[in-house]
Amino acid sequence: MNVRPRISQMLVLPPFQRCGHGCEMLQAIYNDLVQRPEVLDITVEDPSENFMLLRDYLDAKNCSKLNAFGAENLKKGFSPAMVDEAKAKYKLCKKQVRRVYEILRLKMCGKWSGDEYRRWELDMKQRLQAPLMSENRLKKISKYLTAGELQVIEQSMEEKKKLIDDNFDQIIDEYRVTIERLGRN
């Protein structure tokens, strides 16, 4: 029988915070669960912002040791090999593997040219835009819309662009916190 264990809560009392105990506890949970063949992946139920940063850090630290996350593979873009290796070794779900890839690739951009950062940014914005209606789709349906309907959709396209930009800025702030911590350790 396959299971997907969920981490619900983790509490480190204030006097013991920022000492690495949370990271050690999460790694101990990972070490226990990855040995169990019935575990498909390890998920987190409604994580707090601080827990997401902790998880991102630990997952990025762990995955950076995997061949699929080597510098040359990061340059090539997100791949099924990354998902397969991270899932096999650390039982990470695809969404978290993608997040780890984005963090490690951004970290590597500091060692690459500005062109690499621009490619990373484009890749990120394309991922963020994917759930939204594409302009190609808009062009296809525009011939069936009245001028007023088209104007409303075009305005919402501008709103979507702003939403993507805002989301991108928030994500990059989160990723930079993780990258700074990776650099310290």
N, C-alpha and C positions, 0 to 999 in steps of 0.2 A: 504494500500500500504506500503510495506517495503522499508526502505531506509538505506543506509550506509554512514553516513556523514563522510567527510574527513576534517581533520584539515590541512590547507594548509600552513600557516605561523603563527609564533608567534614572536613578537618583544618586547623586553624589552630594553629600552635605557640604555646605559652603566652606567650612574650614579646610576641606580636602579637595576643593575644586582647583583646577589649573595646575594639578600635580601629576597628571597623566593617568589617574586612576580610572577615569571613564574610558579612555582608550584601552587600557589593560583589561577592563571588564568586557568591553565589546569584543576584543580579540579573543578572550577566553570563551565567550559565547560562540564566536565563529569557529574556534578550534574544536569545540565540542560538536557543533552541528555539521561541519563539513565531513566529519568522519562517518556520519550516518548515511548509508546508501539510500534510504527512503526519503531523504530531504531533497526536494527539487531546487528550491532557492530560499534565501532568508530575506524576509521583508520586514518593514517597520510600519507599525500602525500609527498614523497621524503624528509624525515626528515633529518635535519643536525645532525652531531655527537652529538652536545651539546643537541639538542632536544631529541635525542634517550636516552641520559643519564637521562634527566629530566623525560621522560616518563617511563623509566625503574624504576626509583626511586619511582615515584608516584604509578605506578601499583604494584610494590613489596610491598610498604607500605600498600596499600589498600588490596591487596590479602592476606597479612600476617594475616589479621583479620578473614579470612574465614576458616571454618572447614576443607575444602578440602586441605588447605595448612598448616595444623598442622604438627608438627614435625614427628609424626608417619606416616602420609600420605606421607610426603616428602621422608621418608626413603623407602617407598614401590615403589617409582617411579612415573613417569608421568601417569596420569589417566584421563579417560573421565569425572570423577566427578569434577576434577579441571577445565576442560574446561566449563562444564555445570554451575558450581557455579560462576565462574568469568564472564562468558557471561551473566548470569542472573542478577548478582549484578552490574557489571561494564561495560557490553557490550564490552568486550575485544574479539578480534579474536583469533583463536586457536594458531596462530604463536606467538602472544604476550603472551598468557597464558603459552606457552612452555618456552619462554624466562624468564618469571617471575618465573616459577617453577625452572629453572636452577639456577637463581640468589639466590632464597631462599634456595635451597638445598645446594649450595656452601656455603652460609652463615652459615648454620647449620653444615657443615663439620668441622668448627672450634670448635664446641662443641662435635663432635664425634671423633672416632679414625681415624688414617691414612688410615685404610681399607675403611672407608666410603668415603674419598676423592678419593681413587683409583677407587671405584665403580662409583662415580660421573664422574670421568675423562673417564672411559671406556664407560659409558652411553653417554657422550658428543661426544666422538670420533666416536661411532657407529652412532649417529645421523648425524654427519658431513660426514661420509663415505657413508651413505645410497644412496645418489644420484649417487655415482660413481659405476663403475662395481665391483662387488664382486669377490673375488678370486675363489669362487665356480663356478661362471659363467665363469670365465676365464678357469678353468680346463675343463669345459664342451665343450667350443668351441676350446680349444687348439688342439684337434685332427684333426680339419679341417684347421688349419693354417700351413703355411710353417715355417721353422725355423726362417727366417728373420722377418716374420710378428709377430711371437711369441715374438721375442726379442724386437721388437718395443713396443708391448703391455706391456711387463714386465718392460721396462724402464719407460713407462708412469705410471705404477703402483707405481714405486718409486717416480715419480713426484707427483702423487696423494697423496701418504703418506706425502710428504713434504708439499703439499698444505694443507692437513688436519691439520698437526702439526702447520703450520703458522696461519691458521684460528683459531685453538684452542687457541694459544697464544694471538691473538688479542681479541678474545671473553673473555678470562679470565681477561685480562687487563680492558676491559669495565665493566665486572661484578664486579671486585674488587672496582672500583670507586663507583659504586652504593652501594655495601655492606658497604664501609667506610661511605658513607653518611647516610645509614640506621642506622649505629652504633652511629652516632653523634646525631641523632634526636629521 
